[in-house]
Amino acid sequence: MRSLKDRLNSIKDHIKDPLYRNILNDQEISNTNLLNSIPGSEIVHYEEGSVLHRCITYPLPFPWGNKSVVGEYNLYPLLWLDKVTELRETSLDKILFFDLETTGLAGGTGTYPFLAGIGYFSDNSFMVQQVFLLDYAYEYAYLMHLNELFKSYEVIITFNGKSYDIPLINTRYKIHKIPYELKFPAHIDLLHPSRNLWKQSLENVKLKTLEFNILGYDRIGDIPGSEIPSAYFEYLTQGKVDDIVRVFEHNVYDIVSLACLSQSITQLIIPENTSYTHTAEELSGTGKLYYLRKEYESAIIFYEMALVTAESIKLKTDIYRYLAQGCKKIRDYSKALLYWEKLATISSYYKPVALIEMSMIYEHYKKDYLKSLQLVKECENCESYDIFLKSKKRKEETKELSKRMNRLVIKCKRKGLSFYE
């Protein structure tokens, strides 16, 4: 067996081999090729490793599809989406738009966020900065570099960032024992309002779908999201840069579209800016946003606007249901009754619910016990009552229904009202 000294000497001789030296230099060559392929980029060196940093400047305003990214708009509706009111005076230069490209969608410790994109407003421009992980071994330097970029911002805007991007970054901080957590006073995840606004009218609410259908921007030559992990692996193992360049551009699209989409949503949810030019689905979705925040008067305004142009039975059913519930919340029982009646007419599924609600209004607020009793009996006899009973919650309500019927019979008898037993 060779001694340790002999083995060390053989390694030294091997390193002198020009071919081996080329292998050691492969990563540096790949980095240089990438640097030359991405305008506005530079490599930043730290003791723990190196990162590629890119900066792009878009003078404001600039067109994005059929919309524009502008430097002035009302920030408060975005804060309202996240139920944050104490930051009402926050300026646009305190907003950070954030998106990650990763080695997979599973999350967890095996997923690396290898490209981070951030956007922000500065000096009448919209800036996009990107940070690229040149090698797994440099992740500590990569995370610390991001840490510096995150400072001084109060609001972060993402798309599915609450469930994915932010938890993933914080996991990487923990793995490297970095005493830092990515947390902002306000985190506005545009996925959630987008679902309320457009899930009824679009095939899905992915950012790229919204970008095409809402912003009118069509990505040309964009790399599919499913190919992004393999593009990074090929860069690391083979030094290929062409697809990674496409990933950088994909990330830029995401950041700019986040900014433009946030402004479009802001315009939509301000009542004085909303008009019938918006679709019934959009108006209904805006009503839902207000309803979920218990601002029922505003919700009713949007739902009633949506009702004017709503065509599908499904959409009308949702609108009547929330209008009736909203009117009930603000104690406008006459309008609530009207909308429950409309709901009972167009939806067999919700008819039992509507009849029960109508019965309650006639009993407690109109004091028309006979009409209330008739509605309870109609509820029991309607075709969809069996479906209504299948829900555990509904079974509890049927007990109340039986009590209501007995109570109404007694009230009718006391009033000397005629009814069928």
Secondary structure, DSSP 8 states (H G I E B T S, - for coil): ---HHHHHHHHHHHHHSHHHHHHHHHHHHHHHHHHHHSTTEEEEEETTEEEEEEEEEEESSEEETTEEE-S----HHHHHHTT--TTTT--GGGEEEEEEEES-SS-STT--EEEEEEEEEETTEEEEEEEEES-GGGHHHHHHHHHHHHTT--EEEESSIIIIIHHHHHHHHHHTT-S-----SEEEETHHHHHHHHTTTSS---HHHHHHHTS----SS---GGGHHHHHHHHHHH---HHHHHHHHHHHHHHHHHHHHHHHHHHHHSGGG--TTS-HHHHHHHHHHHHHTT-HHHHHHHHHHHHHH--SHHHHHHHHHHHHHHHHHTT-HHHHHHHHHHHHHH-TTTHHHHHHHHHHHHHHTS--HHHHHHHHHHHHHSTTHHHHHTSHHHHHHHHHHHHHHHHHHHHHHHHT-----
